């Protein structure tokens, strides 16, 4: 049973790490980036688009998932 849970944790860790890589690459740099393609003209009051805010939230979630699974795997292995 412990082996199955460890394998599930490995899968979550891999998905989290790939998610962090993908989401960081989608962030806009100085020139607008790929995320500017999806946001269009929709902007909030502070100047950043709705898609950019959601991208920030997803990146934080993926980063926290990666960090937590890294710590748990370190403790278990």
C-alpha positions in Angstrom: 0.0 0.0 0.0 2.9 2.4 0.8 4.4 1.8 -2.6 1.2 2.8 -4.4 0.9 6.0 -2.4 4.6 6.8 -3.1 4.0 6.2 -6.8 1.0 8.6 -6.7 3.2 11.2 -5.0 5.8 10.8 -7.7 3.2 11.3 -10.4 1.9 14.5 -8.6 5.5 15.7 -8.3 6.2 15.2 -12.0 3.0 16.9 -13.0 3.8 19.8 -10.6 7.3 20.2 -12.0 6.1 20.2 -15.6 3.4 22.6 -14.7 5.9 25.1 -13.1 8.1 24.9 -16.3 5.2 25.5 -18.6 3.5 28.2 -16.6 6.8 30.1 -16.1 7.4 30.0 -19.8 4.0 31.4 -20.5 4.5 34.5 -18.3 5.1 37.7 -20.1 8.5 39.2 -20.1 9.3 42.8 -21.1 7.8 42.4 -24.6 4.4 41.0 -23.7 5.1 37.3 -24.0 2.8 34.5 -24.9 0.2 35.3 -22.3 -0.5 38.5 -24.1 -1.9 36.5 -27.0 -4.7 35.2 -24.8 -5.6 38.3 -22.8 -6.5 40.5 -25.7 -7.9 43.8 -24.7 -9.4 42.6 -21.4 -7.6 44.4 -18.5 -8.3 45.1 -14.9 -8.0 48.4 -13.1 -4.4 47.9 -12.2 -3.3 47.3 -15.8 -2.7 43.6 -15.8 -5.1 41.3 -17.7 -7.4 38.7 -16.2 -5.5 36.0 -17.9 -2.3 37.2 -16.4 -3.7 37.2 -12.9 -5.1 33.6 -13.4 -1.7 32.6 -14.8 0.0 34.0 -11.7 -2.4 32.0 -9.5 -1.8 28.8 -11.4 1.9 29.3 -11.2 1.8 29.8 -7.4 -0.4 26.6 -7.0 2.0 24.6 -9.2 5.0 25.9 -7.4 3.5 25.1 -4.0 2.6 21.6 -5.2 6.1 21.1 -6.4 7.6 22.4 -3.1 5.4 20.3 -0.9 5.9 17.1 -2.8 9.6 17.7 -2.8 9.7 18.0 1.0 7.4 15.0 1.5 9.5 12.9 -0.9 12.7 14.0 0.9 11.2 13.0 4.3 9.9 9.6 3.0 13.0 8.6 1.1 
